[in-house]
Amino acid sequence: MKKNFLLTQLMTVTLASFLLFACKKEKSESLSPGQEEQAANYNTESETENEVVFNDVFDNVMGVNNEVGVGGTGIFGRRTADGTMGRGMNADTIPSCLKVTITRLNLPEPFPVKIVLDFGNGCPGPDGHIRYGKIITVYSGKLIIPGRSAITTFDGFKVDSISVEGTHKITNTTAPGSNKAQFTVEVTDARLTHPNGNYSIWSNQRIITQVEGNGTVMPADDIFSIQGSAHGRVKKGNDLFAWQSEITEPLRKKYACHWISKGIIRIRRETLSTTSPWVAILNYGNGDCDYLATLTINGITHQIQLPH
């Protein structure tokens, strides 16, 4: 009797595990038109959300001070209501709730250095977002010097209600003798998790090249071109989709603007061909500094608002 009871319990646990796996199994088979459209929207949302979060990480890692990067970007700069950067960008503008800890790892040498941005239990930023937890970065040297890099990890870090995990690496890959600064950014094992259990997993590589403002001292007129690709998975309720993205027209990011203002990304469910009508085409616009873009799926284009 006891043996039969244990067998029944085992079968129950096994069945429950199977059902849990089945409801979260990645959808790779042919889908109905409605499901394909839904997948395209979910995949685009995942791509844009990760792009915004990790662009913010880039700005904050770069912007701590002029010793490690270009002081005054991200949370270290003043931001106006229209999303542009104001004057007087320096570390004195950081929120009072942010604690910055600097640790020299090879004294008396200035590098490598570990810098921890501790937002504590909630710290409102100049962009209106509340950050929690820690951003931890180890710099091999000043990031404006070719060959130098910064590796970032997270400890309980959240942006508003979204938990952020993964590894973010910036490497200065400027060509010798070039006056066009270039950075390679790699994001690995990234995971954004929402309170309801929905999440997205993201890995990408971006090549960021300065194309304007190279000859000036102040960065306010700098414009960067961004190229690269990414892949990830997104879970929404019981749906799980794998997707890939590719920048088909270089993205344009103005230093003085919080958002990407131009460029095109092609986003598709992983098993779709690039010629499928269900491939999503995300167009960031004509260069205006705003959080608007257009999304085309199955030949139909509509305007969307990007995370902001």
C-alpha positions, 0 to 999 in steps of 0.5 A: 500500500505504501509502495502504491502511495509513493508511486502515485505521488511520484506520478503526480509530481512528474505530471505537474512538472510536465505541465509546467514545462509544457506551458512554458515551452518555446513556441517554434512551430507554425503559428496562426496569423494572430499568434505571429502578430502577438509574437512580433509585438512581444519580441519588439517589446523585449528588444526595445526594453533591453535596449533602453535599460542597457543604454542607460547602464552604458551612460551611467558607467561612462558618466561617473567622472572624467577619470574613468570616462566622460563625466556627466552622462546618464544619471550624472547629468542634468536632463530637461523635460524634453529628454535633452541634456542640459548645461552644467553636466558634472558629478555635482548633479547626482541624486543625493540618495546615490552613494558612489564608492571608489576602491583602488584595486592595485594601490598606488596605481589608479587602475584597475578601479572598482566603482559601486553605484548604490541606489539603496532602497530606491533613488529617483533619478533626473530622468524620472525613473527610480533605481534600486540596488547596485551597479558594480563596475571594474575599470581597467583604465580610462574608457576614452583610451583605446584598449581600456574596458569596463565590466559591469555586474549587478547586485539587486539592481532594479529600474522602477519595478524591473529587476536587472541581471547579467554582465555588461562590458564596454571596450574602447576599440578605436582604431590607432590614429583615428579621431572617431572614438569607437566602443564595443559593447557586449551584454551577456546573460542579461535578464529583465524580470517583471513583478508578475513573473514575465521576463526577457533574456538578452545577449547582444553586441553593439559597435558604437562609433562617434560620427559627429562632434569629434573635434570639440571639447564639450560632448553636447554635440556628439552623435554616435552610430550604432550597429550590431545584432542581438538575440533573446527570449521573452516570456509573456504569461504562458507564451515563450518566444525566441527571437533575433534582431539585426540593425539594418540601418545604423542607429543614431544616438545623440549625446544630448538626447535620451533616446535613439532618434534614427535607424532601423532594426529587424526583429524576427521570431527565431525560426522565421525567415528574414522574408516572412511578413511577420518579421517586425521592422522597427523604425526610430524615425528621422532624427527627432529627439523623442520616444516615438517610433514606427513598427511594421508587421505584415505590411501594416505600420503603426506608431508606438511609444518606446520605453521612457 
